[in-house]
């Protein structure tokens, strides 16, 4: 029997999918079940996993990262600067005065993970200017002077940057499911490596 005595590689499964995907099968809603039955017939130990919209699977991580206390403060800071035109103009002028790399600060769209990572990174990069601006305006943001909160903030910036990197890779053109799955697995290994560093209190290297 074809495939007997060996594990099925992702590329082999893709070839199998191409063989099964005929014009006749396009009208057959049981194609995925047919694939599952064929793979099981060839290798009973082969795991066959169905992904629905794999590109959004990592977004579920947002609910378990426990960074809401960071997001809430960052959102409050951004709203304070952007909600009133006068504050916004004065903040932009302050950035020009300091000749910073960034000329403004953007809003975070709650439904978009990518925008969250970008806003967190921008606020982190401008934290000194933001602290100065808030002091001038008499706006008390105690978290900006809290070492524990700032550590959580830094963690949120790094993790969302890594997840944005994964998201961008998953959106690459011409990717097949097994390639996207490999990207997710590589990301998981990277997270495990970071966890092992934290457990050893080694904070000098972020992959």
N, C-alpha and C positions, 0 to 999 in steps of 0.2 A: 504493500500500500504506500502511496506517495507520502513522504514525510515520516514514515514509521521509523522509530528508534532515534529520533532527534527532536530537539526543541524547535519550535517555529519562531523564526526571527520576525521582527516587525515588518521588514521588507518583504518576507515571504507572504505574510498575511495580506500585505497590500497587493501583491501579485494575484493572490487568491481572490481578493475583492474585485480586481480588474476583470478576472475571468468570469466572475459571477455577474458583473454589472453589464448585462446585455440590454439591447432595446426592449426585449420582452420583460426584463426584470424591472425596468423603470416604472412600470405600472403595478409592480408587485410590492405592496407595503410590507411584506414579510421578508424583505431582503436581509435585514440585519439578523433576524432569527435564522435564516438560511446560512448566513456566514458563520454564526455561532455553532450551528449543528455540524457544518463541514469541518470547522477547526477542531471541535470536540471529537469528531470521527477520526481525524488524523492523529490527534494527541489529546488524550483524556485529561492530562495534567495541565494543559495549556490554559492559562487564565485569559478570558476574553472580556474586556472591560468596555462598556459603552460610556462615552462622555457626551454630555449635552452642553454645547457651547463652552468648550474647554478654555477659551480665551478669558472667560469671566470667572473661572473656578477660584483663582487666587484672591478675587475681591472678597470672598467669604472670610478671608483672614482678618479683614478689617474689624470684624465683630469680636475677634478673640485677642487682638493685640493689646487691648486695654490702654489705649492712648487718648481716650475721650477727654480726659482732664487736660491734655496738651492741646488737642484740637479746639476745645472750648475757649481757652485763653488766647490762642492764636487768632481765632475768629473774632474775639472781642477786640483785640489789638487792631486787626485789619479794619473792622467796622468803625472803630474810633477814628482811624486815619482817613478812611474813604467815605464814610457816610456824610460828612459835612464838607462842602466845597472848600471852605476856608482852611480847614485842617489839612485837606489834601494838598492844596496849593503850597501851604507852609512846609509841609513835609517834603514835597518835591524840591522846594527851594533849598531845604536843609541838605538834601542829597547832592544837589548841584554844588552847594558850598563846600561839601566834604569831598567832592569829585569821586563819588562811589562808583563801583562797577555797575550797579543797578540804578536806574533812574526813577523807578516807581515800584509800587507794591500792588499785587493783583488780588482779586477776590477768589475765594474757593467756591466752586460749584459743588454743592453737597452730593450730587449724584455721580460725580466723576472722580474716580480715584486718582487719575493722573494729575488733575488740577490740585488736589490736596497735597501731593508730594511736592509739586512746584512751589506752592504757597509756603509750605513749611520750610523748604530750602531757602526761599527768598527772605522770609522773616528771620531765619537763623543768620543768614549772611548780613542782614541789616540790623541785627540785635543791638549793637552799640548806638547806632543812630536813632533807633526806635526808643531806646531807654532815654537818650538825651532829649528827644522830642517830647516824650511823655512827661519828663520832669519839668520842661519849660511850660507845658500846658497844664501842669498841676494834676495830671492823670496818674493815679497810683496803680501800678501793675506790680504787686509784690512778688509774683512768680519770677519776674526777670532777675530778682536778686536771691532767689531760692536755689541753692546748689542742687538739691534733689530734683526739683522740677526741671531745671536746666539740663540735668543728666537725662531725664526722661525725654525731654525735647530733642536732645542730640540723638538719642536712640530712635525716636520717631522719624527724624530726618533721614538717618541712614537706612532704616528698614523700608520706608516708602520709596527711597531712591532705588534700592535694589528691586523692589516690586515694580516700579515704573520701567526699569531696565528689562525685566521679564516681560511685562506687558508689551513693550515695544517690539521685542523679539517675536512674541507670539503673533503679532500683527503683520509679520513679514509675508510677502507675497509668495505663493507657491509652496507653502508648508503643508505637509501631510500630518495626519493625526499622530502617527508614531514619532515624528520629529518634534511636534509640540509637546508630546508626553515626555520626551527626553529632556527638553528645556525645563519643564516643571520639575523633573527628578533632579536635574543638576542644581536647580534653585534650592530644592529641599536639602541637598548635600551641603550647599553653601551655608544655609541656615544652621545646620547641625554643626558645621565647623565653627561658626560664630558662637554658638552656644557652648561648645567645648572651650573656646577661648575665655568666655565670660566666667565659666566655672573655675578656670585656672587663674582668673583675674589678670589675664593678658589682654590689654586693650590697645596695643600698638599697631595692629594690623587688621584691616577690613578688606576682605577679598572682593 
